[in-house]
Amino acid sequence: MWDTARTVIGRVAAIIAVAIAGSAQAQAQVQAPAKDGAPPAWIVTATYKADVTGVADGGLDTGLHYLDDLYVTGAVDLDAAFGWTRARAHASLLNNFGGQPNTLAGSIQGINNIEVSNRRPKLYEAWLEQGIGPDATLRAGLYDVNSEFYQNEAAGLLVSPMFGVGSELAATGVNGPAIFPSTALAARLKVTTARSYAAVAVVNAHAGTLGDDDGIDLSGRDGALLIGEAGWTGSGRIAIGAWRYTREQPAIVLPGITLGSTTHVSRGVYLLGEHDLLGSADGPRHLIGFLRLGLSEGRTTPFRGGWQGGLLLQRPFAARPASALSIGAGSGVLSRTYRRSQPSELLPLDRAETIYEVTYSDELIHGVSLQPDIQYVVNPSADPTIHDAVVLGIRLTIAWASS
């Protein structure tokens, strides 16, 4: 374990040194301003995340894993570039390599939001958006559902996957819904006013994109995921959403157990909110609280429902303008169908898995940040034979954007 740790730490140190040198060189360059002071028509961004994550105690085993995530996006204002009124285009590439630390922790919800089972580069999103009337936009193409549905910006710093999209939705579909790491063809309509919004999307139920084994699914034989969300955006945000698959899904059981012969309509609802508890929109420091509740029908997903909540403190140290501290907790409640599929010769599964997380992020220099992270997984996979897991990690993030 310690030989692995030394190797990984050395690799991360080398990445940090290269990143600092590259960032310093980039900052020394003088870049021309956009014409007439207008925003650029073309914007390219890149973010690289490198994680060292391991289990220090409990779980299935102790040890360390290295994993990374490269995300490159390009956006075009088609009005500014070509005169296409109220239109824009977006495309992104994703590349993930490295280990799978959850094989050590044994969590059913996962412990790292850049861990993947299929490590390869792929086209992530590619869509066009057109304005319709004064308040509406229509978006079509390869689409990440979690980019606009069932998400809290205040939870974005946390590393556990359950803070991305509720586990009861994340574990649905033929091969998962159109969320990280694979998207799907979709159409989304959104109406936004000064203090409210409403959005609906029709998404291919079979996630897949260029770079996946089967590529983009064009058959539509697995039906579609329908999802909608409406919210109020006054002094905070409160939203309610619902989702449903158009074709029935098989009953879910434990991995390695034959799928149930019955099928059911897969559907669920969720409620979310967030609010700045300090109440100062213009101040340098913000304490944003968030809470989410989700519920499914409990037959086509391992989870009957769940909850997530937490706090994000921006700029906890006045001398560190890019610093941020976040704490979060959440629980995935297993469905009765899933728990009953446990073989009778084994101990019965408990009702839920709960994860607590504390993380802090700060910049070393502009565009380069480090983020230590601690998680405590209670009842991993709700299996009474797996001890609670102490998960330690550190994330290096390198961000770059064209001007």
ABEGO torsion letter per residue (X at the ends): XAAAAAAAAAAAAAAAAAAAAAAAAAAABBBBBBBGGBBBABBBBBBBBBBBBBBABEEABBEBBBBBBBBBBBBBBAAAAAGBBGBBBBBBBBBBBEBBAAAAAGBAAEABAABBABBBBBBABBBBBBBBEAABBBBBEBBBAAAABGBBAAAAABABAAAABBAAAAABEAAEBBBOABBBBBBBBBBBBAABBBBBBBBBABBEBBGBAAEBBAAGAAEBBBBBBBBBBBABBBBBBBBBBABBBBBBBBBGBBBBABBBBBBBBBBBBBBBAAGBAABABBBBBBBBBBBBAGAABABAEEBBBEBBBBGABAABAABBBBBBBBBBBBBAAAAAABBAABBBBBABBBBBBBBBBBBABBGBBBBBBBBBBBGBGGBAABBBBBBBBBBBBBBBBBX
